[in-house]
Amino acid sequence: MRLWEYCSMKKQSVMDMDVRSSALGNGVLKKPVTNRLYQTSTMAALLDAVYDGETTLDELLQHGNFGLGTFNALDGEMIVTDGVVRQFRAEGLAAEVPGSLKTPFACVTYFEPEKTVTIDSPKTKETFEELVDSLLGNPNLFGAVRFTGEFQRVDTRTVFCQCKPYPHMLEVVKKQPTCTMENVMGTMIGFHTPVYMQGVNVAGYHLHFLSEDSKRGGHVTEYRLVRGKLEVASISDLEIQLPRTEQFAKADLNPESLSEAIRIAEGG
């Protein structure tokens, strides 16, 4: 190796370190805080057609590598696994997307399982949620959930890109595309939200699915598990970034029958 090549490589290495140090404000690479939920906007706002957000996916990934949400103009469902954002559009097919896209609603965390169990017998949606409830223990905390394994059946839905003036979410879901996958391997991830946080998020379980080949999935409405690995963690630390947009300022965030509207919108 010539001297000038060595010097050039050393200079580049120092520049890379400087960039990382500048981004963190010091010279030490900090380990991200795990099991801390970061959320953009609220479910009540999304329900009232606040479909345009200010947060880019690159910005979102600064707060977590595991999560779910949607995209501006309600252009499909989002899943975040291992720091990769994928978009499920109307046909239910998954695709990676650029970090410049924005989201009106998303939740992410750096997921670190606190409890892991093996599931070796079939479970319905109800019995699975009962198991997760028992593992989380405290119903008044948030929880992160990941199941990886075999599904006898998974029913998913996606939403499709909307045009202004935006229709209410309940009008959108009347026409939502749905998909049923049978005897499929994959990963189902999401969050448990306490009942008292209904409207801020989705009370109960909000789950998205990604097939093992990373090609299909969406928002989960029904499922039956066969076997696999379940990982959970409780979350007591929450940050919500509310939008400063005109849309959000005019939104009705406390409508009558909020819980029922969310139940219908989420396919519950």
Secondary structure, DSSP 8 states (H G I E B T S, - for coil): --HHHHHHHHHHHHHHHHHHHHHHTSSS-----SSEEEEES-HHHHHTT----SEEHHHHTTS-SEEEEE-GGG-SEEEEETTEEEEE-TT-BEEE--TT-EESSEEEE----SEEEEE-S-EEHHHHHHHHHHHH--TTSEEEEEEEEEEEEEEEE------SS---HHHHGGG--EEEEEEEEEEEEEEEE-GGGBTTB-SEEEEEEEETTSSBEEEEEEEEEEEEEEEEEEE-EEEEE---SHHHHH--SS-TTHHHHHHHHTT-
